[in-house]
Structure formats: structure tokens, C-alpha cells
Amino acid sequence: MNMNHYVMLHDEKRCIGCQACTVACKVINDIPEGYSRLQVQIRGPEESKQGMHFQFFRVSCQHCEDAPCVSACPTGASYRDENGIVQVDNKKCIGCDYCIAACPYQVRYLNPQTLAADKCNFCSDSRLSQGLEPACVSVCPTDALHFGRANQPEVQRWIQQYDAYQYQLDKVGKPSLFRRREIHQETKYE
């Protein structure tokens, strides 16, 4: 991974699954009703002696190295920019769905308003270009999301301190999303 590329950090221990990030993304990026660039899924429950366990798992573009969506695009509309962000050029996109089918994380969709493929782009055209962090990061009430360049000392400290992991599927390049795993526990009351 190019150490100057942008990365997203998701602290699953702090995340409460409130969906504020999802709502902010939809509003800031004018996402059509019924579509989403981002979701927080609640995985579980897994039962143990201590109670029920849940995991709050961010589902969005991983901005993969060697992203399959980029290589599947016949027009060059899907590309990885100089900041490591996988982008879609709406002017070049012909709506063929090849990138949508190629995405192993299933986080792309065909926008019915633009008729182009759409997905998370770290708010590069709406906020990042203005020097602001992505909408999801700015609204998180529990400070569970962080964003920056991979080479920033605070990003490296976070990754090392929390022994962060990358959810990587087979035959896909390294994701630009790091996670701190935590299984949330629901207390049993007797």
C-alpha cells in the first residue's frame, strides 16, 4: 500500500450501530432513496456464557489495491486516483454493470439519477476537496471512525495500538479500511 494514500479506520469497539454515518452519507452525497454507499451491519448474535455478542461491521467500498471493479470497467470510468481512492468518472461510465458484478464486497450500485455506477468515494467530491473529512467521520457520535493518510503518525499509532485488521476477500488487493475488532456483549438480566 502506498503510505500516502487515504485510509479509513473503523473502531468496532466504539461503534454502536446507530447509522448516523449512513444518514450523513446519504444527505451529503445526494444518494437516491433505497440506495446507500455505506451501511453498518449488526452481525451476530453469538451466544456465550456471558450473554449475546454482536459485531458492528462497516460495509462500504474498501478502496482495494488492484480493485476488480477497475479492471472490469471497459471504458476506464472506474479508476484508482493518486490518493488511493477508487473513483467513478460519470462522464465515461456507460452503466454496463461490469464493475458492480466484479465487486466482491457488493458495495456498488447503478445510480438511477445519473445512470452511472456509484459507491463510497470518501466524499472526495463533496467534502474532501474542501479540506473536510468524510461525512461519516464528522457525524460519528462515539468517535468510532477516523480518516487520514496511511503515513500519518496518528493513523499508524491507531493501527498498531489496536492491532487493526483488514477484512480482505480472496483474490482482491489490500483494502484501505482498517478495523478494530470488538464483539459487543448484551448483558443478561436475571
C-alpha positions in Angstrom: 0.0 0.0 0.0 1.2 3.5 -0.9 1.7 5.1 2.5 0.4 8.4 1.2 -3.0 7.0 0.3 -6.1 7.7 2.3 -7.4 5.1 4.7 -10.5 4.7 6.9 -10.3 3.4 10.4 -13.4 1.8 11.9 -13.3 1.1 15.7 -15.8 -1.7 16.1 -15.4 -1.5 19.8 -16.7 2.1 19.9 -19.3 1.7 17.1 -22.8 1.4 18.4 -24.5 0.7 15.1 -26.6 3.9 15.2 -26.4 4.5 11.4 -25.6 8.2 11.8 -22.8 7.7 9.3 -25.2 6.1 6.8 -27.7 9.0 7.1 -25.0 11.7 6.8 -23.5 10.0 3.7 -27.0 9.9 2.0 -27.7 13.5 2.7 -24.2 15.0 1.9 -23.8 12.9 -1.3 -27.5 13.1 -2.5 -28.0 9.4 -2.6 -31.3 8.3 -4.1 -33.9 6.7 -1.8 -33.4 3.0 -1.5 -29.7 3.1 -2.2 -26.6 3.5 0.0 -22.9 4.0 -0.2 -22.4 2.8 3.4 -24.0 0.6 5.9 -23.2 -0.6 9.4 -24.4 -4.2 9.7 -25.0 -5.8 13.0 -23.5 -9.3 12.9 -24.4 -11.9 15.4 -25.7 -12.7 17.9 -23.4 -15.4 19.1 -24.4 -16.8 22.5 -21.9 -17.4 25.2 -21.9 -17.9 29.0 -21.6 -14.1 29.3 -24.6 -13.3 27.1 -25.2 -12.4 23.5 -22.4 -11.0 21.4 -22.8 -8.6 18.4 -20.3 -7.1 15.9 -20.9 -3.7 14.2 -19.3 -4.1 10.8 -18.9 -1.3 8.2 -19.9 -2.2 4.7 -18.6 0.2 2.1 -16.1 0.4 -0.7 -12.7 -0.9 0.5 -10.7 1.1 -2.0 -8.7 -2.1 -2.7 -5.3 -2.2 -4.3 -5.8 -4.0 -7.6 -9.6 -3.4 -7.3 -11.5 -5.9 -9.5 -14.1 -3.2 -10.4 -11.3 -1.1 -12.0 -10.0 -3.9 -14.2 -13.6 -5.0 -15.2 -14.5 -1.5 -16.5 -14.4 -1.4 -20.3 -14.3 2.4 -20.6 -11.9 3.4 -17.8 -14.6 5.1 -15.9 -13.6 3.2 -12.7 -10.1 4.0 -11.7 -7.9 4.4 -8.6 -6.7 8.0 -8.2 -3.5 9.4 -6.9 -4.9 9.4 -3.3 -5.7 5.7 -3.5 -9.4 6.4 -3.8 -11.3 4.1 -6.2 -13.4 6.6 -8.2 -16.1 6.6 -10.9 -16.0 9.1 -13.8 -19.7 9.6 -14.5 -18.9 11.0 -18.0 -17.1 7.8 -19.0 -19.5 5.4 -17.3 -21.9 3.6 -19.7 -23.9 1.9 -17.0 -22.9 -1.6 -18.1 -22.8 -3.0 -14.5 -19.5 -4.8 -15.1 -17.9 -3.1 -12.1 -20.9 -3.9 -10.0 -20.7 -7.6 -10.8 -16.9 -7.5 -10.3 -17.0 -6.0 -6.8 -16.5 -8.9 -4.3 -17.8 -6.7 -1.4 -21.0 -5.9 -3.3 -20.9 -2.2 -2.5 -21.6 -0.7 -5.9 -24.9 0.2 -7.4 -26.2 1.8 -10.6 -27.5 5.3 -9.6 -31.0 5.7 -11.2 -30.5 9.5 -11.4 -27.1 9.6 -13.1 -27.3 6.1 -14.7 -23.7 5.6 -13.7 -22.1 3.3 -11.1 -21.9 4.8 -7.7 -20.1 3.9 -4.4 -18.3 5.4 -1.5 -15.5 7.8 -2.6 -14.6 9.1 0.9 -16.7 12.2 0.0 -13.9 13.2 -2.3 -16.1 15.4 -4.5 -18.3 16.8 -1.7 -16.1 17.3 1.4 -12.5 16.1 0.9 -12.0 18.6 -1.9 -12.8 21.3 0.6 -10.3 20.0 3.2 -13.0 18.3 5.2 -13.1 14.8 6.4 -15.8 12.4 5.0 -19.4 13.0 6.3 -19.5 9.6 8.1 -16.4 10.5 10.2 -17.6 14.0 11.1 -21.0 12.8 12.5 -20.0 9.7 14.4 -21.2 10.3 18.0 -18.8 7.7 19.5 -15.7 8.7 17.6 -15.6 5.2 16.0 -14.4 6.5 12.6 -11.1 8.1 11.8 -9.7 9.1 8.4 -6.3 10.2 7.1 -3.3 9.3 5.1 -1.7 5.9 5.9 1.7 7.6 6.6 0.3 10.0 9.3 1.7 9.2 12.7 -1.7 9.2 14.4 -3.0 6.7 11.8 0.0 4.4 12.2 -0.4 4.6 16.0 -4.1 3.7 15.8 -3.4 0.7 13.6 -0.5 -0.6 15.8 -2.2 0.2 19.2 -5.4 -1.7 18.3 -3.7 -4.5 16.3 -6.1 -3.4 13.4 -7.1 -5.9 10.8 -8.2 -5.6 7.2 -11.2 -7.6 6.0 -9.8 -9.0 2.8 -11.5 -11.4 0.5 -9.6 -13.8 -1.7 -8.1 -12.6 -5.0 -8.5 -8.9 -4.0 -5.8 -6.4 -3.2 -5.4 -5.0 0.3 -8.3 -2.8 1.5 -7.8 0.8 2.6 -10.2 0.2 5.5 -8.7 -0.9 8.8 -10.8 -2.2 11.7 -10.5 -2.7 15.4 -12.4 -5.8 16.3 -14.7 -6.0 19.2 -17.6 -8.2 19.9 -20.3 -6.3 21.8 -22.0 -8.1 24.6 -25.6 -7.9 25.6 -25.9 -8.4 29.4 -28.3 -11.0 30.6 -30.6 -9.7 33.4 -32.0 -12.2 35.9 
